[in-house]
Amino acid sequence: MKKLLLLPALLGWAHLAAAQHTELIGRAGLNFARFAGHSAEGTSGMNMYSLNGGGYGYTNNPCSRRPGLGGGLGVRLLHESRFPLLLALDLGYDYQRARTTITSINYYDEYAQANYTYAADGHSFYQTQHLQLFAALGYRLRLGTYRLDLLAGPELATIFGRRETGQGTYNGSHGWATSMSYSDGAPREARL
């Protein structure tokens, strides 16, 4: 008798499970990244520690308003219940870089104990890598043959692998180059 009482509950559970499905969605894309705000500039100077090609230097203001080309990859696990209720989990990776035009080289000579400034040209790129984890609850609208997913939820993000590279010329025809990694703590962020 107990088995007969459990049968309707099991059949109801099977009916709900049959109305559900899970999707695995991948994404890849290109982006243009730039900084905004009153301190974001398009041009800057390069501070160099060595002008003999050693590549020790950094941009005064690497946060440029000029866009640089980047890209991203991601994967989303999306579960639709019997009702148009959605549960989503998204993991993403973004590579972004901003481009700064270099107009001068500022060089400190240890031996002469003097600062020198040279006219320069070239570009530096400030590159960052981001990881995001997005968990969401949402609703699926069916608009004829199209579906529109409305999702909301918290997102956790971290920045890692910050790097600055650049090259150009200074003082007419002398070359300069830099390649510098930033290893200080990776900033983390949580958004809703």
ROKERO-297337 format. One record per residue: residue in three letters; z, y, x of N, C-alpha, C in turn. Coordinates in steps of 0.1 Angstrom, whole numbers, plus 2048, in hexadecimal, padded with zeros to 3 digits. Atoms other than C-alpha are relative to their C-alpha. Last residue first. Layout:
N
ALAZYXZYXZYX/...
//
This chain:
192
LEU80180680D7B19AA8F97F48077F8/ARG8047F880B7B19B091E8007F97F3/ALA80080880C7C29A193D7FC80A7F5/GLU8007F880C7BB9AD9608007F77F4/ARG80180880C7C09A09838018097F4/PRO7FB7FB80D7BA9B29A37FE7F77F5/ALA80A7FF80A7B499C9C28078067F3/GLY7FE80780D7CD9A49DD7F58027F6/ASP7F37FD8067BF9B29FE8007F97F2/SER7F880C8027A299FA0F80E8037F9/TYR7F27FB8047879B9A0F8087F47FC/SER7F980680B7689AEA2280D8067FE/MET7F18008007539C4A388057F97F4/SER7FD80B80872F9C4A4380F7FE800/THR7F28038027219E4A538017F37F7/ALA7FE80B80A7019EFA6280F7FD7FF/TRP7F28038036F4A0DA768007F47F6/GLY7FC80980B6D3A12A8780F7FF7FE/HIS7F780A7FC6C9A2FA9E8057F97F3/SER80680D8006A9A42A9480A7F4804/GLY80E8017FE6B1A66A8B7FB7F17FF/ASN8047F87F46D6A6AA8F7F17FE803/TYR7F97F37FF6DEA4EA777FA80780C/THR8027F97F36CBA30A6980880D800/GLY8097F48006D1A17A4D7FF80580E/GLN8087FE7F46E79F9A447F780D7FE/GLY8097F58007019EEA2B7F880180D/THR80A8017F671A9D4A207F780C800/GLU8087F47FE73B9D6A0E7F67FD80B/ARG8077FF7F374D9B7A017F880D800/ARG8067F27FF7669AF9E57FA80180E/GLY80C7FF7F776A9899E27FA80E801/PHE7FE8067F37829889C47F3802809/ILE80B7FB7F678699B9A48047F980D/THR7FC7FE7F379A98A9887F4804809/ALA80A7FD7F579798996380680280D/LEU7FA7FF7F37AA97C9457F580180A/GLU8088037F479C98292280880280C/PRO7FC7FA7F37AF9819017F67FB80B/GLY7F58077FA79E97B8DF80380680E/ALA7F67F77FA7839868C880B7F7806/LEU7F58067F87629758BE80A80B804/LEU7F67F57FE74897D8A380C7FA807/ASP7F38047FD72B9648A680980C803/LEU7F97F57F970B96E89580E7FB802/ARG7F28018016F395188B80680C809/TYR7F87FB7F56CF95688480E7FE7FD/THR8018097F56B894186E80880480C/GLY80D8078006C495384F7FF7F680B/LEU80A7F68056E19688597F27FA800/ARG80D8068016FE94F85E7F780A7F9/LEU8087FB80B71E9618697F27F9801/ARG80E8017FE73594D8807F98057F3/TYR80680380D7599588827F1800802/GLY80A7F880677095B8A07FA7FA7F3/LEU80080680E78D9508B57F58097F9/ALA8027F980C78A9568DA8017F87F3/ALA7FD80980B79494C8FD7FF8087F3/PHE7FF7FA80D78395F91A8037F57F5/LEU7FD80B80A78795693E8038067F3/GLN7FA7FD80D77796D9578037F37F8/LEU7FF80C80976F96A97C8078057F3/HIS7F680180B76298898F8007F37FA/GLN80280C80875098E9B080B7FF7F6/THR7F480680574D9B09C07FC7F37F8/GLN80380C8087329C09D680E7FA7FC/TYR7F28058037339E49E37FE7F57F6/PHE7FE80880D7109EA9F180E7FC7FF/SER7F580A7FF708A04A0C8027FA7F2/HIS7F880480C6E7A16A0F80C7F7804/GLY7FD80E8026D3A28A2A8087FE7F3/ASP80680580C6D0A4AA398037F17FF/ALA80480E8016E4A5DA537F87FE7F3/ALA80880180C6EDA80A607FB7F1800/TYR80F8017FE707A7CA7B7F97FF7F2/THR80780280C72CA86A7B7F1801802/TYR80E7FC800741A82A9A7FA7FD7F2/ASN80780580C767A81A9D7F1806801/ALA8087F6808777A84ABF7F97FA7F4/GLN7F67FB80A791A72AD47F980B7F8/ALA8017F17FF777A6FAF080A8067F6/TYR7FF7FB7F2781A4BAF680080F801/GLU7F28027FA789A42AD280180680E/ASP8018067F2768A50AC480E800806/TYR7F57FC7F876CA55A9E7FF7F980E/TYR7FC80A7F674BA52A8B80B806809/ASN7F47FA7FA742A61A6A8057F680A/ILE7F88097F971EA57A6080C808806/SER7FB7FC7F370CA6CA468097F4806/THR8067F47FB6F6A6AA2780580480E/ILE7F87FB7F56FCA46A1B7F980C806/THR8097FA7F66EEA3E9F980980680B/THR7FD7F27FC707A289E67F680480A/ARG8077FC7F46FDA089D380380F802/ALA8047F28027149F69BB7FA80580D/ARG8007F87F57189D09BA7FA80E7FD/GLN8057F28027219B79A180080780D/TYR8027FA7F37249919A27FB80E7FD/ASP8097F57FF73298398180080580F/TYR8007FB7F37419619797F680B801/GLY80B7F87FB74A95695680280480F/LEU7FD7FF7F276093C9447F3807806/ASP80B7FC7F775F93E91E80580280E/LEU7FA7FE7F377592C9057F480280A/ALA8087FE7F576D92F8E080880180D/LEU7F78007F577C9248BF7F780080D/LEU8048037F376692D8A180C800809/LEU7F77FC7F676E92D87C7FC7FB80D/PRO8077FA7F574F92986580A80680B/PHE8017F38047649108517F880780B/ARG80780280D75E8EC85B7FE80E7F9/SER7F980980A7678F687E7F87FF7F3/GLU8017FB80E7509048998077F67F7/HIS7FE80A80A7598FE8BD8008077F2/LEU7FE7FA80D74B9138D98017F57F6/LEU7FE80C80974D90A8FE8048067F2/ARG7F77FE80B73E9279128017F37F8/VAL80180B80972F92693580B8027F4/GLY7F580480872894294C7FD7F47F7/LEU80180E80671395096780C7FE7F7/GLY7F480780570E9749737FC7F27FA/GLY80380B8096F898B98780C7F97FB/GLY7F780B7FF6F69AB99B7FC7F57F7/LEU80480C8076DE9C79A380A7F5802/GLY80480A7F76ED9E99AE7FD7F37F8/PRO7FF80E8036F0A089997FB7F780B/ARG80E8068006F7A2A9A78017F17FE/ARG80680080E718A3899B7F27FB800/SER80C7F8802728A2D9BC7FC8007F1/CYS80180180F74BA209C27F580A7FC/PRO80980B804746A1B9E87FE7FF7F1/ASN7FE80280F756A3E9EF7F67F57FC/ASN7F67F880575BA43A148037FE7F2/THR8057F4807746A25A1D80C8087FB/TYR7FF80180F754A0DA367FB80D7FA/GLY8007F380774FA05A5B8027FE7F1/TYR7F37FD80474F9EBA7680080E7F9/GLY7FE80180F72C9DDA7880E8027FB/GLY7F680980372B9D5A9D8037FF7F1/GLY80580C8087099E5AA180B7F67FC/ASN8088097F87149FCABD7FB7F47F9/LEU80E7FD802720A18AA77F77F7808/SER8098047F5743A0BAA37F28037FD/TYR7F78027F5760A17A8D7F87FC80D/MET80380B7F7749A25A7380A80080B/ASN7F67FF7F4752A3AA557FE7F4808/MET7FB80C7FB733A3CA3E80980380C/GLY8018027F272DA5AA298057F3804/SER7F38007F9726A5BA047FD80080F/THR8018007F170BA5F9EA80D801806/GLY80C8077FC708A569C57FE7FF80F/GLU80A7F87FA72CA5F9BC7F47F8803/ALA80C8097FC746A509A67F5809804/SER8008037F2765A679A77F57F7804/HIS8037F47F875FA779858007FD80F/GLY7F57F77FE75BA569737FD80B809/ALA8017F3808743A3997380D808802/PHE7F37FA80373DA1C98B7FD80D7F8/ARG7FD7F37FA71CA0898C80E8057FB/ALA7F27FC8007109E598480180E807/PHE7FF7F47F76ED9DB97A80E8057FF/ASN7FA7F48056EC9B896C7FE80B80A/LEU7FF7F67F66D999796E80680C7FA/GLY8067F38016DF97995980180980C/ALA8037FB7F36EA9559547F980E7FE/ARG8067F37FF6FA9459367FE80480E/GLY8017FB7F270492292C7F980E7FF/ILE80A7F57FE70F91890980180580E/LEU7FE7FC7F27228F79017F480A803/GLU80B7FC7F87248F38DB80480380E/THR7FD7F87F473D8E08C77F3802807/HIS8088037F57398D38A380480A80C/GLN7FE7F87F474E8D08847F67FC80B/ALA8057F28037458C486180280980D/ALA80F80180174989F86B7FA80E7FE/ALA8058027F376D8A68777F07FF800/LEU7FF7F47F97768B48557FA7FF80E/HIS80A7F680676889684380180D807/ALA80D8047FC77A87E85B7F680A7FB/TRP8017FC7F179B8908557F27FD805/GLY8017F180079588C82F7FF80580E/LEU80E7FC80578D8678337FF80F800/LEU8098037F57AD8638487F28037FC/ALA7FE7F77F67C287482D7F77FE80C/PRO8067F38047B286081180280B80B/LEU80F8008007B983F8257FA80E7FB/LEU8057F97F47DE84782D7F18017FF/LEU7FC7F28017EA83D80A7FB80980B/LEU8087FA80A7D681D80A80480F7FE/LYS80E7FE7FA7E581382B7F78077F6/LYS8007F47F880881881C7F2803806/MET8007F480880080080080080D809/
//
